[in-house]
Amino acid sequence: MKAARARAELVSVDDYSKAAHRVLPRMIDDFVRGGALDERTLARNAAGFDDLWLRARSFSAASQVELGTTVLGSPITLPVMTAPTGASGLLWPGGEAATGRATAACGTIMQVSAGSLQSMEDIAAGSQGPKWLQLFLYKDRGLTTEFLQRAKAAGYRAIMVTTDCPVHGRRERDSRNGFTMERRIRFSRLVDTALRYRWWLRMAGAPQFSLRNFEGRATGGLVDMAAYIASVLDPDVTWADLDWLRGQWDGPLVIKGILHPDDARQAVAAGVDGIQVSNHGGRQLDGTLATIDALPAVVDAVAGKVPVLLDGGVRRGTDVIKALALGAAACAIGRSHLWGLAVAGERGVAAVLDILAAEMRNAMMIGGWRSVADLRRVSVCQLRRPDFQRELMNA
């Protein structure tokens, strides 16, 4: 009865966020929840959706709506993917594979982090749904080439090159916590452990934490391996390197981290197959544009040549609708699915995706949009921007 009551109370992504906060040790919770510096970009990612208002039409209610679409050749039943989130296995044993199973069951795409605790091969083998691999350009191009070869052999449908991580951002929550990924209970953590013992109990039987994709190249514990990865990131990547990468990978290539329309145009000219508007969840450069604020200019710059995706701040199905109305082909969720994972593993991730789908379906039925293809820029308005209003008047 108690478990059933708890599930009944989890009716929104925010509910899962609060429940995850109660379950996770503070150090892990802050690692998931935090952003760079003052976390202004992190906050704006979510708040930016609040400035957009839906324009429903009268006598247009749709008794049935279609949420499905196709992205880079993969049909999906929901225009919401799970974004690449490093070390998500810290939240639940085998967390990456659990996310993959839930994402596949919901009929959408999992974007897999290169910094997963499980190997890309194990994650790919864990479920049948389509998967894309996040990739960084490393100083050692041999390492980059190795990842590309492994991804192809494991059946990944696309590669996502992340552009906004030449170095790690300054995340003050992690610094204050002395963030480590060890399970040893130190004296300073005893109180936190006592309050959140469920995490320790469920992780006790999990394999030793390790970034499996880098085994054989980095030794020591997880902290040592994370330091190794930071040391091999290439801070001097240029557009010429993207040209090199395009020659190494013959499948779909998505560039993740675009905020400027000029970069979007250059990415298209370089032959990418998709663009993901992203600021790394506000974890890299604080004070940079929120993704929903950057989206319209990027969509206009691309002019329909490639699909544009968005991640950052999506907490409601109506957020997804607003992004699609502004031209996104689909959205990706990071923290939102991690909160579900922290609370209930695979079932929690599926529940979060189901909540977003139900919210989308409800809003579209009321607003009169029978499919995601019906969503247009005129479907939203932004009251604080007069130029946006003029654009709507001329639509």
VOLO-465754 format. One record per residue (C-alpha): x negated, y negated, z negated; residue in three letters. Coordinates in Angstrom, 1 decimal. Example, Ala and Ser with C-alpha at 12.3 -4.5 7.8 and 13.67 -1.06 7.14 Angstrom:
REM residues 2
site x = -12.3 | y = 4.5 | z = -7.8 | code = ala
site x = -13.7 | y = 1.1 | z = -7.1 | code = ser
REM end
This chain:
REM residues 395
site x = 0.0 | y = 0.0 | z = 0.0 | code = met
site x = -2.8 | y = -2.4 | z = -0.9 | code = lys
site x = -4.6 | y = -1.8 | z = 2.4 | code = ala
site x = -1.4 | y = -2.2 | z = 4.4 | code = ala
site x = -0.7 | y = -5.5 | z = 2.6 | code = arg
site x = -4.3 | y = -6.7 | z = 3.4 | code = ala
site x = -3.9 | y = -5.9 | z = 7.1 | code = arg
site x = -0.5 | y = -7.8 | z = 7.1 | code = ala
site x = -2.3 | y = -10.9 | z = 5.8 | code = glu
site x = -4.8 | y = -10.9 | z = 8.6 | code = leu
site x = -2.8 | y = -12.6 | z = 11.3 | code = val
site x = -5.3 | y = -15.1 | z = 12.7 | code = ser
site x = -9.0 | y = -15.4 | z = 13.5 | code = val
site x = -9.2 | y = -17.8 | z = 10.6 | code = asp
site x = -7.8 | y = -15.1 | z = 8.3 | code = asp
site x = -10.6 | y = -12.7 | z = 9.5 | code = tyr
site x = -13.2 | y = -15.5 | z = 8.9 | code = ser
site x = -12.1 | y = -15.9 | z = 5.3 | code = lys
site x = -12.0 | y = -12.1 | z = 4.8 | code = ala
site x = -15.5 | y = -11.8 | z = 6.2 | code = ala
site x = -16.7 | y = -14.5 | z = 3.8 | code = his
site x = -15.5 | y = -12.4 | z = 0.9 | code = arg
site x = -17.2 | y = -9.2 | z = 2.2 | code = val
site x = -20.6 | y = -10.4 | z = 3.4 | code = leu
site x = -23.5 | y = -11.3 | z = 1.2 | code = pro
site x = -24.1 | y = -15.0 | z = 1.4 | code = arg
site x = -27.4 | y = -14.7 | z = 3.4 | code = met
site x = -25.7 | y = -12.7 | z = 6.1 | code = ile
site x = -22.5 | y = -14.8 | z = 6.1 | code = asp
site x = -24.6 | y = -18.0 | z = 6.5 | code = asp
site x = -26.6 | y = -16.3 | z = 9.3 | code = phe
site x = -23.3 | y = -15.7 | z = 11.2 | code = val
site x = -21.5 | y = -18.9 | z = 10.3 | code = arg
site x = -24.3 | y = -21.4 | z = 10.4 | code = gly
site x = -25.7 | y = -23.7 | z = 13.1 | code = gly
site x = -28.6 | y = -26.1 | z = 13.7 | code = ala
site x = -29.5 | y = -29.0 | z = 11.4 | code = leu
site x = -26.3 | y = -30.9 | z = 10.4 | code = asp
site x = -24.1 | y = -28.5 | z = 12.4 | code = glu
site x = -22.3 | y = -31.3 | z = 14.2 | code = arg
site x = -22.3 | y = -29.5 | z = 17.5 | code = thr
site x = -21.1 | y = -26.3 | z = 15.7 | code = leu
site x = -18.1 | y = -28.3 | z = 14.3 | code = ala
site x = -17.4 | y = -30.1 | z = 17.6 | code = arg
site x = -17.2 | y = -26.8 | z = 19.5 | code = asn
site x = -14.0 | y = -25.9 | z = 17.6 | code = ala
site x = -12.7 | y = -29.5 | z = 17.1 | code = ala
site x = -13.0 | y = -30.3 | z = 20.8 | code = gly
site x = -10.1 | y = -28.1 | z = 21.5 | code = phe
site x = -7.9 | y = -30.1 | z = 19.1 | code = asp
site x = -8.3 | y = -33.2 | z = 21.4 | code = asp
site x = -6.6 | y = -31.3 | z = 24.2 | code = leu
site x = -2.8 | y = -30.9 | z = 24.3 | code = trp
site x = -0.8 | y = -28.5 | z = 26.4 | code = leu
site x = 1.8 | y = -29.8 | z = 28.8 | code = arg
site x = 4.6 | y = -27.3 | z = 28.9 | code = ala
site x = 7.3 | y = -27.6 | z = 31.5 | code = arg
site x = 11.0 | y = -27.5 | z = 30.9 | code = ser
site x = 13.2 | y = -24.7 | z = 32.1 | code = phe
site x = 10.1 | y = -22.7 | z = 33.1 | code = ser
site x = 9.9 | y = -20.1 | z = 30.4 | code = ala
site x = 8.4 | y = -16.9 | z = 31.6 | code = ala
site x = 9.8 | y = -13.7 | z = 30.2 | code = ser
site x = 6.7 | y = -11.8 | z = 31.4 | code = gln
site x = 3.2 | y = -13.1 | z = 31.6 | code = val
site x = 0.0 | y = -11.7 | z = 33.2 | code = glu
site x = -3.2 | y = -12.3 | z = 31.3 | code = leu
site x = -5.4 | y = -10.2 | z = 33.7 | code = gly
site x = -8.0 | y = -11.5 | z = 36.0 | code = thr
site x = -11.2 | y = -10.4 | z = 37.8 | code = thr
site x = -14.7 | y = -11.7 | z = 37.0 | code = val
site x = -17.6 | y = -10.8 | z = 39.2 | code = leu
site x = -15.9 | y = -7.8 | z = 40.6 | code = gly
site x = -14.7 | y = -6.5 | z = 37.2 | code = ser
site x = -10.9 | y = -6.5 | z = 36.6 | code = pro
site x = -10.2 | y = -7.4 | z = 33.0 | code = ile
site x = -6.8 | y = -7.3 | z = 31.2 | code = thr
site x = -7.7 | y = -10.3 | z = 29.0 | code = leu
site x = -9.8 | y = -13.4 | z = 29.9 | code = pro
site x = -11.7 | y = -13.1 | z = 26.7 | code = val
site x = -15.1 | y = -11.4 | z = 26.5 | code = met
site x = -17.3 | y = -10.6 | z = 23.5 | code = thr
site x = -20.4 | y = -12.8 | z = 23.6 | code = ala
site x = -23.9 | y = -11.6 | z = 23.0 | code = pro
site x = -24.6 | y = -11.8 | z = 19.2 | code = thr
site x = -28.0 | y = -10.8 | z = 17.9 | code = gly
site x = -28.3 | y = -8.3 | z = 15.1 | code = ala
site x = -24.6 | y = -7.8 | z = 14.7 | code = ser
site x = -25.4 | y = -4.4 | z = 13.4 | code = gly
site x = -26.1 | y = -6.2 | z = 10.1 | code = leu
site x = -22.4 | y = -6.6 | z = 9.6 | code = leu
site x = -21.3 | y = -3.0 | z = 10.2 | code = trp
site x = -23.2 | y = 0.3 | z = 10.8 | code = pro
site x = -23.6 | y = 0.7 | z = 14.5 | code = gly
site x = -21.9 | y = -2.7 | z = 14.9 | code = gly
site x = -22.9 | y = -3.2 | z = 18.6 | code = glu
site x = -21.5 | y = 0.2 | z = 19.7 | code = ala
site x = -18.4 | y = -0.5 | z = 17.6 | code = ala
site x = -18.0 | y = -3.8 | z = 19.4 | code = thr
site x = -18.4 | y = -2.1 | z = 22.7 | code = gly
site x = -15.7 | y = 0.4 | z = 22.0 | code = arg
site x = -13.3 | y = -2.2 | z = 20.9 | code = ala
site x = -14.0 | y = -4.5 | z = 23.9 | code = thr
site x = -13.5 | y = -1.6 | z = 26.3 | code = ala
site x = -10.3 | y = -0.5 | z = 24.6 | code = ala
site x = -9.0 | y = -4.1 | z = 25.0 | code = cys
site x = -9.9 | y = -4.0 | z = 28.7 | code = gly
site x = -12.5 | y = -6.6 | z = 28.9 | code = thr
site x = -16.3 | y = -7.2 | z = 29.1 | code = ile
site x = -18.9 | y = -7.0 | z = 26.4 | code = met
site x = -21.9 | y = -9.3 | z = 26.7 | code = gln
site x = -24.8 | y = -7.4 | z = 25.0 | code = val
site x = -27.5 | y = -9.3 | z = 23.1 | code = ser
site x = -31.1 | y = -8.4 | z = 23.9 | code = ala
site x = -31.6 | y = -8.8 | z = 20.1 | code = gly
site x = -29.2 | y = -6.0 | z = 19.1 | code = ser
site x = -30.1 | y = -3.5 | z = 16.4 | code = leu
site x = -29.2 | y = -0.7 | z = 18.7 | code = gln
site x = -30.9 | y = -0.2 | z = 22.1 | code = ser
site x = -29.2 | y = -1.3 | z = 25.3 | code = met
site x = -29.0 | y = 2.4 | z = 26.3 | code = glu
site x = -27.2 | y = 3.4 | z = 23.2 | code = asp
site x = -24.7 | y = 0.6 | z = 23.4 | code = ile
site x = -24.1 | y = 1.4 | z = 27.1 | code = ala
site x = -23.5 | y = 5.0 | z = 26.3 | code = ala
site x = -21.2 | y = 4.2 | z = 23.4 | code = gly
site x = -18.2 | y = 3.2 | z = 25.6 | code = ser
site x = -17.1 | y = 3.1 | z = 29.2 | code = gln
site x = -16.2 | y = -0.6 | z = 29.5 | code = gly
site x = -18.1 | y = -3.0 | z = 31.7 | code = pro
site x = -21.2 | y = -4.6 | z = 30.0 | code = lys
site x = -23.5 | y = -7.5 | z = 30.8 | code = trp
site x = -27.0 | y = -7.7 | z = 29.3 | code = leu
site x = -28.2 | y = -11.0 | z = 27.9 | code = gln
site x = -31.8 | y = -11.6 | z = 29.0 | code = leu
site x = -34.5 | y = -14.1 | z = 28.1 | code = phe
site x = -37.5 | y = -14.9 | z = 30.3 | code = leu
site x = -40.5 | y = -13.8 | z = 28.2 | code = tyr
site x = -44.1 | y = -14.9 | z = 28.6 | code = lys
site x = -44.9 | y = -11.4 | z = 29.6 | code = asp
site x = -43.0 | y = -11.0 | z = 32.8 | code = arg
site x = -43.7 | y = -7.3 | z = 32.6 | code = gly
site x = -41.4 | y = -7.2 | z = 29.5 | code = leu
site x = -38.7 | y = -9.0 | z = 31.5 | code = thr
site x = -39.1 | y = -6.6 | z = 34.4 | code = thr
site x = -38.9 | y = -3.6 | z = 32.0 | code = glu
site x = -35.6 | y = -4.9 | z = 30.6 | code = phe
site x = -34.2 | y = -5.4 | z = 34.1 | code = leu
site x = -35.1 | y = -1.8 | z = 35.0 | code = gln
site x = -33.6 | y = -0.4 | z = 31.8 | code = arg
site x = -30.4 | y = -2.4 | z = 32.3 | code = ala
site x = -30.0 | y = -1.1 | z = 35.8 | code = lys
site x = -30.6 | y = 2.5 | z = 34.7 | code = ala
site x = -28.1 | y = 2.1 | z = 31.9 | code = ala
site x = -25.3 | y = 0.8 | z = 34.2 | code = gly
site x = -25.1 | y = -2.8 | z = 33.2 | code = tyr
site x = -22.9 | y = -4.7 | z = 35.6 | code = arg
site x = -24.7 | y = -8.1 | z = 35.3 | code = ala
site x = -27.6 | y = -9.9 | z = 33.8 | code = ile
site x = -27.1 | y = -13.1 | z = 31.7 | code = met
site x = -30.1 | y = -15.4 | z = 31.6 | code = val
site x = -30.0 | y = -17.6 | z = 28.5 | code = thr
site x = -31.5 | y = -21.0 | z = 29.2 | code = thr
site x = -31.2 | y = -22.8 | z = 25.8 | code = asp
site x = -33.6 | y = -20.8 | z = 23.7 | code = cys
site x = -37.2 | y = -21.7 | z = 24.7 | code = pro
site x = -37.8 | y = -21.8 | z = 20.9 | code = val
site x = -35.4 | y = -21.0 | z = 18.0 | code = his
site x = -33.3 | y = -23.9 | z = 16.7 | code = gly
site x = -33.8 | y = -25.2 | z = 13.1 | code = arg
site x = -31.1 | y = -23.5 | z = 11.1 | code = arg
site x = -31.3 | y = -24.9 | z = 7.6 | code = glu
site x = -28.9 | y = -22.5 | z = 6.0 | code = arg
site x = -31.2 | y = -19.6 | z = 6.9 | code = asp
site x = -34.3 | y = -21.6 | z = 5.7 | code = ser
site x = -32.6 | y = -22.4 | z = 2.3 | code = arg
site x = -31.6 | y = -18.7 | z = 1.9 | code = asn
site x = -35.0 | y = -17.4 | z = 2.8 | code = gly
site x = -33.1 | y = -15.3 | z = 5.3 | code = phe
site x = -34.4 | y = -11.8 | z = 5.7 | code = thr
site x = -32.7 | y = -8.6 | z = 7.0 | code = met
site x = -33.8 | y = -6.3 | z = 4.2 | code = glu
site x = -31.3 | y = -4.2 | z = 2.2 | code = arg
site x = -33.5 | y = -4.2 | z = -1.0 | code = arg
site x = -31.6 | y = -5.8 | z = -3.9 | code = ile
site x = -33.8 | y = -8.5 | z = -5.4 | code = arg
site x = -33.2 | y = -10.1 | z = -8.7 | code = phe
site x = -32.2 | y = -13.4 | z = -7.1 | code = ser
site x = -29.4 | y = -11.6 | z = -5.2 | code = arg
site x = -27.9 | y = -9.5 | z = -8.0 | code = leu
site x = -24.9 | y = -11.7 | z = -8.6 | code = val
site x = -24.2 | y = -12.0 | z = -4.9 | code = asp
site x = -24.5 | y = -8.2 | z = -4.6 | code = thr
site x = -22.2 | y = -7.6 | z = -7.5 | code = ala
site x = -19.5 | y = -9.7 | z = -5.8 | code = leu
site x = -20.0 | y = -8.2 | z = -2.4 | code = arg
site x = -20.9 | y = -4.6 | z = -3.2 | code = tyr
site x = -18.8 | y = -3.2 | z = -0.3 | code = arg
site x = -21.3 | y = -4.4 | z = 2.3 | code = trp
site x = -24.2 | y = -2.7 | z = 0.5 | code = trp
site x = -22.3 | y = 0.5 | z = 0.1 | code = leu
site x = -21.3 | y = 0.8 | z = 3.7 | code = arg
site x = -24.7 | y = -0.1 | z = 5.0 | code = met
site x = -26.5 | y = 2.3 | z = 2.6 | code = ala
site x = -26.2 | y = 5.2 | z = 5.0 | code = gly
site x = -27.0 | y = 3.2 | z = 8.2 | code = ala
site x = -30.4 | y = 3.7 | z = 10.0 | code = pro
site x = -33.2 | y = 1.4 | z = 9.0 | code = gln
site x = -32.7 | y = -2.0 | z = 10.5 | code = phe
site x = -34.7 | y = -2.4 | z = 13.7 | code = ser
site x = -34.5 | y = -4.3 | z = 17.0 | code = leu
site x = -34.5 | y = -1.1 | z = 19.1 | code = arg
site x = -35.0 | y = -2.8 | z = 22.4 | code = asn
site x = -38.5 | y = -3.9 | z = 21.4 | code = phe
site x = -39.6 | y = -0.7 | z = 19.7 | code = glu
site x = -43.1 | y = 0.3 | z = 20.9 | code = gly
site x = -44.0 | y = -3.4 | z = 21.4 | code = arg
site x = -43.5 | y = -4.7 | z = 17.9 | code = ala
site x = -44.2 | y = -2.9 | z = 14.7 | code = thr
site x = -43.3 | y = -3.4 | z = 11.1 | code = gly
site x = -39.9 | y = -4.3 | z = 9.6 | code = gly
site x = -37.1 | y = -6.2 | z = 11.2 | code = leu
site x = -38.4 | y = -9.5 | z = 10.1 | code = val
site x = -41.8 | y = -8.7 | z = 11.7 | code = asp
site x = -40.0 | y = -7.7 | z = 14.9 | code = met
site x = -37.9 | y = -10.9 | z = 15.0 | code = ala
site x = -41.1 | y = -12.9 | z = 14.6 | code = ala
site x = -42.6 | y = -11.0 | z = 17.5 | code = tyr
site x = -39.6 | y = -11.8 | z = 19.7 | code = ile
site x = -39.8 | y = -15.5 | z = 18.8 | code = ala
site x = -43.5 | y = -15.4 | z = 19.8 | code = ser
site x = -42.9 | y = -14.0 | z = 23.3 | code = val
site x = -40.2 | y = -16.5 | z = 24.3 | code = leu
site x = -41.4 | y = -18.6 | z = 27.2 | code = asp
site x = -41.0 | y = -22.3 | z = 26.5 | code = pro
site x = -42.2 | y = -23.3 | z = 30.0 | code = asp
site x = -39.5 | y = -21.7 | z = 32.1 | code = val
site x = -38.6 | y = -23.6 | z = 35.3 | code = thr
site x = -36.2 | y = -23.1 | z = 38.2 | code = trp
site x = -38.9 | y = -21.3 | z = 40.1 | code = ala
site x = -38.8 | y = -18.6 | z = 37.4 | code = asp
site x = -35.1 | y = -18.2 | z = 38.1 | code = leu
site x = -35.9 | y = -17.7 | z = 41.8 | code = asp
site x = -38.4 | y = -15.0 | z = 40.7 | code = trp
site x = -35.7 | y = -13.3 | z = 38.6 | code = leu
site x = -33.2 | y = -13.4 | z = 41.5 | code = arg
site x = -35.7 | y = -11.4 | z = 43.5 | code = gly
site x = -36.0 | y = -8.8 | z = 40.7 | code = gln
site x = -32.3 | y = -8.1 | z = 40.2 | code = trp
site x = -29.9 | y = -7.3 | z = 43.0 | code = asp
site x = -26.7 | y = -7.3 | z = 40.9 | code = gly
site x = -24.7 | y = -10.2 | z = 39.6 | code = pro
site x = -26.7 | y = -12.9 | z = 37.8 | code = leu
site x = -25.1 | y = -15.2 | z = 35.3 | code = val
site x = -26.9 | y = -18.2 | z = 33.8 | code = ile
site x = -25.8 | y = -19.0 | z = 30.2 | code = lys
site x = -26.5 | y = -22.3 | z = 28.5 | code = gly
site x = -25.5 | y = -24.8 | z = 31.2 | code = ile
site x = -24.0 | y = -28.2 | z = 30.0 | code = leu
site x = -25.1 | y = -30.7 | z = 32.6 | code = his
site x = -23.4 | y = -30.8 | z = 36.0 | code = pro
site x = -26.8 | y = -31.3 | z = 37.8 | code = asp
site x = -28.0 | y = -28.1 | z = 36.3 | code = asp
site x = -24.8 | y = -26.4 | z = 37.4 | code = ala
site x = -25.4 | y = -27.5 | z = 41.0 | code = arg
site x = -29.1 | y = -26.4 | z = 40.9 | code = gln
site x = -28.1 | y = -23.0 | z = 39.5 | code = ala
site x = -25.7 | y = -22.5 | z = 42.4 | code = val
site x = -28.4 | y = -23.5 | z = 44.8 | code = ala
site x = -30.7 | y = -21.0 | z = 43.2 | code = ala
site x = -28.2 | y = -18.2 | z = 44.0 | code = gly
site x = -26.6 | y = -17.4 | z = 40.7 | code = val
site x = -23.3 | y = -15.6 | z = 40.7 | code = asp
site x = -21.8 | y = -17.2 | z = 37.6 | code = gly
site x = -22.3 | y = -19.9 | z = 35.0 | code = ile
site x = -21.5 | y = -19.8 | z = 31.3 | code = gln
site x = -21.1 | y = -23.2 | z = 29.7 | code = val
site x = -22.7 | y = -22.6 | z = 26.3 | code = ser
site x = -24.7 | y = -24.4 | z = 23.6 | code = asn
site x = -25.6 | y = -21.1 | z = 21.8 | code = his
site x = -22.8 | y = -21.6 | z = 19.4 | code = gly
site x = -24.3 | y = -24.8 | z = 18.0 | code = gly
site x = -27.3 | y = -22.8 | z = 16.8 | code = arg
site x = -30.0 | y = -24.5 | z = 18.9 | code = gln
site x = -29.8 | y = -28.2 | z = 19.6 | code = leu
site x = -27.6 | y = -30.1 | z = 17.1 | code = asp
site x = -25.9 | y = -33.2 | z = 18.6 | code = gly
site x = -25.7 | y = -31.7 | z = 22.1 | code = thr
site x = -22.3 | y = -31.6 | z = 23.9 | code = leu
site x = -19.6 | y = -29.3 | z = 22.8 | code = ala
site x = -18.8 | y = -26.7 | z = 25.4 | code = thr
site x = -15.2 | y = -27.7 | z = 26.0 | code = ile
site x = -16.3 | y = -31.3 | z = 26.4 | code = asp
site x = -18.9 | y = -30.3 | z = 29.0 | code = ala
site x = -16.7 | y = -27.9 | z = 30.9 | code = leu
site x = -14.8 | y = -30.2 | z = 33.3 | code = pro
site x = -17.9 | y = -31.8 | z = 34.8 | code = ala
site x = -19.6 | y = -28.4 | z = 35.3 | code = val
site x = -16.4 | y = -27.0 | z = 36.9 | code = val
site x = -16.3 | y = -30.0 | z = 39.3 | code = asp
site x = -20.0 | y = -29.7 | z = 40.1 | code = ala
site x = -19.7 | y = -26.0 | z = 41.0 | code = val
site x = -16.6 | y = -26.7 | z = 43.2 | code = ala
site x = -15.4 | y = -23.1 | z = 43.1 | code = gly
site x = -18.6 | y = -21.6 | z = 44.5 | code = lys
site x = -19.1 | y = -19.4 | z = 41.4 | code = val
site x = -16.9 | y = -18.6 | z = 38.4 | code = pro
site x = -17.5 | y = -20.7 | z = 35.3 | code = val
site x = -17.2 | y = -19.1 | z = 31.9 | code = leu
site x = -17.2 | y = -20.8 | z = 28.4 | code = leu
site x = -18.2 | y = -19.8 | z = 24.9 | code = asp
site x = -18.3 | y = -21.8 | z = 21.7 | code = gly
site x = -15.5 | y = -22.7 | z = 19.3 | code = gly
site x = -12.7 | y = -20.4 | z = 20.5 | code = val
site x = -10.5 | y = -19.5 | z = 17.6 | code = arg
site x = -7.0 | y = -19.5 | z = 19.1 | code = arg
site x = -5.4 | y = -18.1 | z = 22.2 | code = gly
site x = -4.3 | y = -21.6 | z = 23.0 | code = thr
site x = -8.0 | y = -22.5 | z = 23.0 | code = asp
site x = -8.5 | y = -20.0 | z = 25.8 | code = val
site x = -5.5 | y = -21.4 | z = 27.7 | code = ile
site x = -7.0 | y = -24.9 | z = 27.5 | code = lys
site x = -10.3 | y = -23.8 | z = 28.8 | code = ala
site x = -8.7 | y = -21.9 | z = 31.7 | code = leu
site x = -6.6 | y = -25.0 | z = 32.5 | code = ala
site x = -9.9 | y = -27.0 | z = 32.7 | code = leu
site x = -11.3 | y = -24.5 | z = 35.2 | code = gly
site x = -12.9 | y = -21.7 | z = 33.2 | code = ala
site x = -12.5 | y = -18.2 | z = 34.6 | code = ala
site x = -12.7 | y = -16.7 | z = 31.2 | code = ala
site x = -14.0 | y = -17.3 | z = 27.7 | code = cys
site x = -16.3 | y = -15.4 | z = 25.4 | code = ala
site x = -16.1 | y = -15.2 | z = 21.6 | code = ile
site x = -19.1 | y = -14.8 | z = 19.2 | code = gly
site x = -18.3 | y = -15.6 | z = 15.6 | code = arg
site x = -14.7 | y = -14.7 | z = 16.0 | code = ser
site x = -15.4 | y = -11.1 | z = 16.9 | code = his
site x = -18.1 | y = -10.9 | z = 14.3 | code = leu
site x = -15.7 | y = -11.7 | z = 11.6 | code = trp
site x = -13.5 | y = -8.9 | z = 12.7 | code = gly
site x = -16.5 | y = -6.6 | z = 12.8 | code = leu
site x = -17.5 | y = -7.6 | z = 9.3 | code = ala
site x = -14.0 | y = -6.8 | z = 7.9 | code = val
site x = -13.1 | y = -3.6 | z = 9.7 | code = ala
site x = -15.7 | y = -2.6 | z = 12.3 | code = gly
site x = -14.3 | y = -1.5 | z = 15.6 | code = glu
site x = -10.7 | y = -1.9 | z = 14.4 | code = arg
site x = -11.5 | y = -5.5 | z = 13.3 | code = gly
site x = -12.9 | y = -6.5 | z = 16.7 | code = val
site x = -9.9 | y = -5.0 | z = 18.5 | code = ala
site x = -7.6 | y = -6.8 | z = 16.1 | code = ala
site x = -9.2 | y = -10.2 | z = 16.8 | code = val
site x = -8.9 | y = -9.6 | z = 20.6 | code = leu
site x = -5.3 | y = -8.5 | z = 20.2 | code = asp
site x = -4.5 | y = -11.7 | z = 18.1 | code = ile
site x = -5.9 | y = -13.9 | z = 20.8 | code = leu
site x = -4.0 | y = -12.0 | z = 23.5 | code = ala
site x = -0.7 | y = -12.3 | z = 21.5 | code = ala
site x = -1.3 | y = -16.0 | z = 21.0 | code = glu
site x = -2.0 | y = -16.5 | z = 24.7 | code = met
site x = 1.1 | y = -14.5 | z = 25.7 | code = arg
site x = 3.4 | y = -16.4 | z = 23.3 | code = asn
site x = 2.1 | y = -19.8 | z = 24.4 | code = ala
site x = 2.3 | y = -19.0 | z = 28.1 | code = met
site x = 5.9 | y = -17.6 | z = 27.8 | code = met
site x = 7.0 | y = -20.8 | z = 26.0 | code = ile
site x = 5.0 | y = -23.2 | z = 28.3 | code = gly
site x = 6.2 | y = -21.5 | z = 31.5 | code = gly
site x = 2.8 | y = -20.2 | z = 32.8 | code = trp
site x = 3.5 | y = -16.8 | z = 34.3 | code = arg
site x = -0.2 | y = -15.9 | z = 34.8 | code = ser
site x = -3.6 | y = -17.4 | z = 34.1 | code = val
site x = -3.7 | y = -18.5 | z = 37.8 | code = ala
site x = -0.8 | y = -20.9 | z = 37.0 | code = asp
site x = -3.0 | y = -22.9 | z = 34.6 | code = leu
site x = -4.3 | y = -26.1 | z = 36.1 | code = arg
site x = -5.9 | y = -29.3 | z = 34.8 | code = arg
site x = -2.5 | y = -30.9 | z = 34.7 | code = val
site x = -1.5 | y = -28.3 | z = 32.2 | code = ser
site x = -3.4 | y = -30.2 | z = 29.5 | code = val
site x = -4.0 | y = -33.8 | z = 28.5 | code = cys
site x = -6.5 | y = -35.5 | z = 26.4 | code = gln
site x = -5.0 | y = -38.5 | z = 24.7 | code = leu
site x = -8.2 | y = -40.2 | z = 23.8 | code = arg
site x = -9.5 | y = -40.5 | z = 27.3 | code = arg
site x = -7.8 | y = -43.1 | z = 29.5 | code = pro
site x = -9.6 | y = -41.8 | z = 32.6 | code = asp
site x = -8.3 | y = -38.3 | z = 31.9 | code = phe
site x = -4.7 | y = -39.8 | z = 31.8 | code = gln
site x = -5.2 | y = -41.5 | z = 35.1 | code = arg
site x = -6.4 | y = -38.2 | z = 36.6 | code = glu
site x = -3.3 | y = -36.5 | z = 35.3 | code = leu
site x = -1.0 | y = -39.2 | z = 36.7 | code = met
site x = -2.6 | y = -38.6 | z = 40.2 | code = asn
site x = -2.4 | y = -34.8 | z = 39.9 | code = ala
REM end
